[in-house]
Amino acid sequence: MSYRLHQVNFVLLALVGTLCLFQWHREKQADDQIIDLRRIGQAQDRKIATQGEAISSANEDLKGFKSEISGLKQKSDQSDTEIKQQKARIFTLEREKERHESEAAEWKKTFAAYDQAIAARDGDIKTLLDQRDQLVSANKDVAQKANQAVVSYNGLVVKYEDLVGRYNDLAKRYQAEHATASASDPHAQPQS
């Protein structure tokens, strides 16, 4: 039991030590905050003193400020006159801007019409190129057919020449056979 009692005492002692450490840490933080607040308070006191001096000197310079204010009023009046002149100039510039914007809109329309005309021209060119390609293709087909016709014609000419050659051979043989037959037959009538 005494061993258990020692353990409980040890745990309680550790807890008390932890609590003391925690309390010491909290007190140190509070002391640091108090020191910081004292520094801030001193700085604020110095600032208040400086501002008080500034206020008293400002009160002394109030007469000088009044004369400066009257001078500023005159400058303000002059500025108002200049502002009115600038407003009139701005109005004139706005009118010119509107005129330029309308001219720019007209130019945009012109450019849009130009772009449409270019697109139409490009479409026409493409159509013409397609038609030209079709004509070239058709010409190739016609040329191929013409070449085939020429080849066929040449073949027919060769066959015709061969046929004419055979006919001439047959005609010569026929004449040769009939010439010998008429020479042996006196009653045969001469062939014209």
C-alpha positions in Angstrom: 0.0 0.0 0.0 2.8 2.3 0.8 4.2 1.7 -2.7 0.8 2.8 -4.1 0.8 5.8 -1.9 4.3 6.8 -3.2 3.1 6.5 -6.7 0.1 8.7 -6.0 2.3 11.2 -4.2 4.7 11.2 -7.2 1.9 11.8 -9.7 0.5 14.5 -7.5 3.9 16.0 -7.2 4.3 15.9 -11.0 0.9 17.6 -11.4 1.9 20.3 -8.9 5.2 20.8 -10.8 3.3 21.1 -14.1 0.8 23.5 -12.5 3.7 25.6 -11.2 5.4 25.6 -14.5 2.2 26.6 -16.2 1.5 29.4 -13.7 5.1 30.7 -14.1 4.7 30.8 -17.9 1.4 32.7 -17.6 2.9 35.2 -15.2 5.9 35.8 -17.5 3.4 36.4 -20.4 1.5 38.8 -18.2 4.7 40.6 -17.2 5.7 40.9 -20.9 2.3 42.3 -21.8 2.5 44.8 -18.9 6.0 45.9 -20.1 4.7 46.3 -23.7 1.6 48.3 -22.5 3.9 50.6 -20.4 6.0 51.2 -23.5 2.9 51.9 -25.6 1.6 54.2 -22.9 4.9 56.2 -22.9 4.8 56.4 -26.7 1.2 57.6 -26.5 2.1 60.2 -23.9 5.0 61.5 -26.1 2.6 61.5 -29.1 0.0 63.4 -27.1 2.6 66.0 -26.0 3.8 66.4 -29.6 0.3 66.8 -30.8 -0.5 69.4 -28.1 2.5 71.4 -29.2 1.4 71.1 -32.8 -2.1 72.3 -31.8 -0.8 75.3 -29.9 1.5 76.3 -32.8 -1.4 75.7 -35.2 -3.5 78.1 -33.2 -0.7 80.6 -33.4 -0.5 80.2 -37.2 -4.3 80.5 -37.6 -4.0 84.1 -38.8 -1.4 83.0 -41.5 -3.8 80.3 -42.6 -6.6 82.7 -43.0 -4.6 84.8 -45.4 -3.6 81.6 -47.2 -7.2 80.5 -47.4 -8.2 83.8 -49.0 -5.4 83.3 -51.6 -6.6 79.8 -52.2 -10.1 81.1 -52.7 -8.8 83.4 -55.4 -7.0 80.5 -57.0 -10.1 78.4 -56.7 -12.1 81.1 -58.5 -9.5 81.1 -61.3 -9.6 77.3 -61.4 -13.4 77.4 -61.7 -13.0 79.7 -64.7 -10.4 77.4 -66.2 -12.6 74.4 -65.5 -15.5 76.1 -67.4 -13.1 76.7 -70.3 -11.9 73.1 -70.2 -15.5 71.8 -70.1 -16.3 73.9 -73.2 -13.2 72.4 -74.9 -14.2 68.9 -73.8 -17.7 69.4 -75.2 -16.0 70.4 -78.6 -13.7 67.4 -78.4 -16.7 65.1 -77.7 -18.5 66.4 -80.8 -15.3 65.8 -82.8 -15.1 62.3 -81.2 -18.7 61.5 -82.2 -17.9 62.7 -85.7 -14.8 60.5 -85.9 -16.7 57.6 -84.5 -19.4 57.9 -87.2 -16.7 58.2 -89.8 -15.0 55.1 -88.3 -18.4 53.3 -88.4 -18.7 54.2 -92.1 -15.2 52.9 -92.7 -16.1 49.7 -90.9 -19.1 49.2 -93.2 -16.9 49.9 -96.2 -14.3 47.4 -95.1 -17.1 44.9 -94.3 -18.5 45.4 -97.9 -14.9 45.1 -99.2 -14.4 41.9 -97.3 -17.7 40.5 -98.6 -16.6 41.4 -102.2 -13.2 39.8 -101.7 -15.0 36.7 -100.3 -17.4 36.6 -103.3 -14.4 37.1 -105.7 -12.5 34.3 -104.0 -15.7 32.1 -104.3 -15.9 33.0 -108.0 -12.2 32.2 -108.5 -12.7 28.8 -106.8 -15.7 28.1 -108.9 -13.8 29.0 -112.1 -10.8 26.9 -111.0 -13.2 23.9 -110.3 -14.7 24.4 -113.8 -11.3 24.7 -115.3 -10.3 21.4 -113.6 -13.4 19.8 -114.9 -12.7 21.0 -118.4 -9.1 19.8 -118.2 -10.3 16.4 -116.9 -12.9 16.3 -119.8 -10.2 17.3 -122.3 -8.0 14.5 -121.0 -10.9 12.0 -121.4 -11.6 13.4 -124.9 -7.9 13.2 -125.8 -7.7 9.6 -124.5 -10.7 8.7 -126.6 -9.3 10.5 -129.6 -6.0 8.7 -129.2 -7.9 5.4 -128.9 -9.8 6.4 -132.1 -6.5 7.2 -133.9 -5.1 3.9 -132.7 -8.2 2.1 -133.9 -8.1 4.0 -137.2 -4.5 3.2 -137.7 -5.4 -0.5 -137.0 -8.2 -0.2 -139.6 -5.8 1.4 -142.1 -3.4 -1.4 -141.6 -6.2 -3.9 -142.1 -7.4 -2.0 -145.1 -4.0 -1.9 -146.7 -3.7 -5.6 -146.0 -7.1 -6.1 -147.5 -6.2 -4.0 -150.5 -3.0 -5.9 -150.9 -4.9 -9.2 -150.9 -7.4 -7.8 -153.3 -4.7 -6.7 -155.6 -3.1 -10.1 -155.4 -6.4 -11.8 -156.1 -7.0 -9.4 -159.0 -3.6 -10.1 -160.4 -4.2 -13.9 -160.0 -7.6 -13.6 -161.5 -6.3 -11.6 -164.5 -3.4 -14.0 -164.9 -5.8 -17.0 -164.8 -8.2 -15.3 -167.2 -5.5 -14.1 -169.5 -4.2 -17.7 -169.9 -7.7 -19.0 -170.4 -8.6 -16.5 -173.1 -5.4 -17.1 -174.9 -6.3 -20.8 -175.1 -9.9 -20.2 -176.0 -10.3 -18.1 -179.2 -14.1 -17.6 -178.8 -13.8 -16.0 -175.5 -14.5 -12.3 -175.5 -11.8 -10.0 -174.3 -12.4 -8.6 -170.8 -12.6 -4.9 -170.6 
